[in-house]
């Protein structure tokens, strides 16, 4: 571990302590006594309020009114954190009450002028591609809070100009291609559902309803699909199409790359048209499709599309 990284870690290691000895640092970081002494001096130079007491291994006290000194970022850590902030720009909404611009401003205030110059140059040469959506997910913060508090929520969900109410206990938020999704267990039917967060137009907590622990919801999520008679599918694709799969895939499917490249998964009957559209993206790279009804559904979708273009 480099000295800069070690000192940065020591700031956090000592932050909740009132006292320490040199041997604490020697044991934690596997360093010599002389190195530990130099590190303590570096901590003092950074502003950590330390004062020493006599003792063989150097006893030190830390003032109770201490504040954590500014974090020292390594170059890789600085770039990684800045890269993470850039990815937030693809989302119209986040579950957090923050402005990406303000977050970036605070981050840059922790850096030296030279480091700020470097990350500005990185922004000019690093291009991130993603889907920018103008749909706002208004209730992400409430959804996240309901998950952490294990509350049942009533939501009003709008899809294709149709509004429906659901009683849901949410347990997982995910983000994909610039969109936010939330999974939950429907209170009346005990079925698991996934909702697009921007389509939730109202949400409120419902009291005095049976709740499940977050751990129970997560552990039964996968096995629950077997009670709804899922249909297994298998699609062989050309190796050239592997990138298409990795650009977009779903938890209900996986890819196996061996002598043949095969996408395996399952879908529910109501999802057949969705899966048909998904497989259609692989175009002529598809070599084999099972089961036969899924192949027929894809053929029908292609005929409908051809008929549409012929009518133009």
N, C-alpha and C positions, 0 to 999 in steps of 0.2 A: 504493500500500500504506500503510495506517495505521501510525502509530508503534508501537502495541501489537503488531500483527502482525509488523512488521519486527524489533522487539526479540526477539520470540519465535523468529523464524526465525534471528536472529543467534546465539542461544544454541546452537542445533543446528549452525549453520554453523561456529562456533568451537570446539565441544566437543572435537573430535579434533585440534586444533592446539596446538602449543607456543608459537607466536608469530604475530603478524600486524601489518600496517601499516594506517594509515588508508586508504590508497588501495585496499587489498583490499576494505574496506567500501564505499568510494566507487564502485568498479567493479561490485561485486556487486549493490548496491542502487540505483545511479544517484543518489547523494546528494552534497551538497556537503561540503567539508571541515569546515565549522562544524557541520553536521548530524551528521556522523560522530563529531566530538568529543563532542557532546551524547549520542549513542547509547552511546559508550564509558562515559560517566559513569553512564548508566542501567544498563548492564551491571554496573558496580561496585556500584551501590546494590542490585542484586538478589543480590549476593554472589559474582559471578564473580571469582576471584582473579587480577586483572590488575595488573601493574606496568609503568610506562612507562620507555622509554629515549630518549635524545635522538636527534633525527633530523628531517629536513625534513617527512617524511610521518608522523611519530609512530610509532615502533617500540614494540611492546608484547609483553611476555612473559606467558604463562599458566602458573601453577604446575602442576607435574606431579600434585600430589595433589588436583587440582580435582574437583569434582562438578558435574554438570549442575544448574543452578539450576532451581527450580520453573518449570514451563511456564506461560506466561501465555496463557489462552484468550480469544479474542474471544467475543462473545455468541453469534454464530451457530455457532462451533466447539463451544462448551459445550453448546448445545442439541442439535446434531447427535450428539455423542458420547453424551449422555444418552439420546437417542432410540434410538441403536443398542443401548445396554444394555437398554432396555425390551423390545426385540424378542427378546433372548435368553431372556426369561421365558417365551416360548411353547414352549421346548424342554426336555423332561425331561432330556436329555443334551446335552453338547457335546463336541467333540474335545479340548477344553482342560481342564486340571486347574485349575478355578477355581470359586469360588462367586460367583454374580452379586451376592449381598448384599455379600460382601467387596470385590468389584470396585467396587461403588457406593460403599462406605465410603472406599476409597482415592481414588476420583475426587473425592468431596466434600471430602476433606482438602486437595486442591489448590486449592480455591475459597475465596473470601471468604464471610463469613456472609451478605452480601446476595445473592451469586450462588447459594448453597445455598437461600436462601429462594425465589429465583425458580424454580429447577428443581423445588422441592417444589410450588410453585403450578402449574407446568406439568404435573406428574404428576396433579394433581387435575382439570385441565380437558382433558387430552389422552387420548383413549381409543383404544387400538389393538385391533383385532379380529383374532383369529387362532384357529387350532385348537390347543387344549391337549390333548396326548396323555399318557396315563399310562404308555405303553410306553417302557421305558428301553432305550436303545442302549448296551449295556455296553462294547462294544469299539471305540468311535469313535476313541479315542486310538491303539489298536494299528493300526487301519485306516489312519489318517493317517500314522503312522510307516512302515507298510509301503509306502505310496505314495512317500514321500520317499526311502526306502532302496531302492526298486525290488525288493522281495522278493515271492516267490511264497508264498501263504498257503493252508493247508488250513482250510476252514470247515465247520461243521455248521450246516445251514440248516433251519429248521422252518417249514412252511407247511401249513395245513389239517391239523394233527396228523400230518403226514408229515415225516420227517427225512431229509435227503440230504447227502452230503459232496461238496464241490467243491474242486478245486485252481484258485485264482484269483490273477491278478496285478491288483490294483486300480489305478485311475489317476484316478478323479474322485469326490469326495464332493459331494452336493448336498442342499439342504434345501428342502422345499416343503410348505406347509400344516401346519407343525408336525412333519413327519416327516423323517427322514434317509434318504437313499438313497446307494448306492455302485455305481459302474460298474466292471467289470473284464473281463479276457479270460480265458476258461476255458483252462486249460493243455492239456487233452487234445484238445479240439475246435477251439481257436482262435476260438471264437465269443464275441461280446461279450454280456454279461448285466448286468442291473441288479437289485440286491438291496435289500430293505428292511432297514435296519441293525438294527432291534430284533428281527428274526427270526433273526439270527446268534447262535447260542447257544454256540458254541465257535470259537476261532480259534488257530492256531499257525503259526509259520514253517516252511517246508519248504526244506531246504538242497539244494544240488547239482542244482538244476533250471534249465532254460534260462530266462533272463530277457530282457525287452525294456526298452529305455530308455523313460522316461516320455514323451519327445517322440514316439517311434515309436507308442506306444499311442494317444496323443491324435490324432496325424495320421491314423491308419488307422481311427479309431473310426467316422467318418461313412461312409467308403467301404465298410466291412465289411458294411453292411446290404444292399448290392446283391448280395452272394453268397448271400443267404438268400431270394431271390425275394420281395421285399416287394410288397405290393399297394397301388397308389396309390388314394387316395380324394379325393372332392370333395364338399363339402356347402355349398349356398347357404343362408344364413340371412338373416332380416330385420335391418335396421340396429339395431333395438331390442335385439337379442341380442348385440351386440358386447361389452357389459360382461360377459356370461356367459363369453365366450371369455377375456377378459383376467383374470378371476378364477381361471380354471384352464385351463391348456393344457400341452402337452408338446413336447419338442424335435423330435419327428417331425412336427410340424404348424406351419403358419403361416397368417395371415389376410391376405387381400387385399381392400382397401376401395376400390372404384371405382363404376362404374355398378351393379355387383352386389357383395354382400359374401359372400366365398367362403372357406371353410376348406379348405386343401389339405394333404395329408400322405400318409403311408404306414403300413401296419401289416403284421405277419406273420400268417400264417393262424392261429397259435395265439392271437393277440391280438384276434381278431374280436369275441368277446363283450365284451371290455373296451371296444373302440371303439364297439360298439353301445350299451353302457350310457352312455358318455360323450356320444354324440350325442343320446341320449334325453333328456339334461338340458335340451336346447334346446326341447323340447316343440313347440308349434305354430308356433314361429318358424322351423322348418326348411321350406325351400321346394323343395329338390331334393337328391337323394342319388345319388351314383355311387361305385362300380359297383352294379349291381342286386343281386348277392348280399349286399352290406352292407345295402341297404335291406330285403331279405328277413329278414336276421338281426335287424334292429331291430324289424320287425313281429312276428317270433316272440317276441322278448323282451317286447314289449308285450302280446301275447296271454297269455303265461305270467303276467305280472303281473296282468292282468285276471282270469284264471282263479283266481289266488290270492285276490284280494279277493272274488270271487264265492263262494268256498268258506268265507269267514269268517262 
